[in-house]
Amino acid sequence: MKEKVQEVLDRIRPQLQADGGDLELVDVVDGVVKVKLQGACNGCPGAQMTLKMGVERILKENVPEVKEVIAV
């Protein structure tokens, strides 16, 4: 499952990088995807909304086993 998650993150990464941000996959445990926010995403007030409404939604659509995405 971790490989599937990484593939999806690699597809959406250019959109994050276009805004000066990025994320790194830390781990996937029991359907919970742990990511580290980088660049402009780190400390950005809108990062949590991007994470939940963007990254989490896209991951759940492409990898149904994903339950949640959290920043670590």
N, C-alpha and C positions, 0 to 999 in steps of 0.2 A: 504494500500500500504506500510505503514511503516513496517508492520510485514514481508511482502515479501522481502523488502530490507534487513531487519535484517537477515533473513534466508540465503540470498545469501552472505552477509558479513560474517556470521558465517562459511560458507563453504570455503571461500577464506582466512579467518583469519590465519589458520595454515601456509600458504605460506608466509604471511607477517611476522609472528612471527619467522619463520625459519631464516629470515634475520635480526632479532632483532627489528623489528618494529611492529606496530599494528595500528588500527584505531577504533574510537568509533563513532557510529551513533549519531548525535546530533539532527537532525530533517529532515523531508521531507516536502517541501512546494512547491505546484504546479509543481511537477515533478523534483524539484531541491533537490538533496540529499546533506545534509551538514554533513561533517565528521570532526572529530578532529584527527589529526595525532599524534601518540604516539611513544615512544621509538626511535629507530634509524630513523624512518620515519620523526620525527619532526626535521626540519632543514636540512634534507638530500637534496643535489642538485638534485638527481634523483626522489625525491618524487612526483613532479608534473607530471612527465612522467608516473610513476607507477600509479598515481591517474587517469590520463586521459586515457592512453593506456591500463591499466590493469583493475582497479576497475570499472571505468565508462563503459568500453566496456562490461565487464561481466555482470554488472547490467542491461545495456540496452538490452542485449540478453535475460536475464531471467525475467526482469520486464519492458516491453515495454513502460510503462508510464513514466519511468525515462528519463529526458531531459538532465541533467547535474549533475556532481558530483563536489562539491567544498570543499576546506578545510577552516575551520573557526577557 
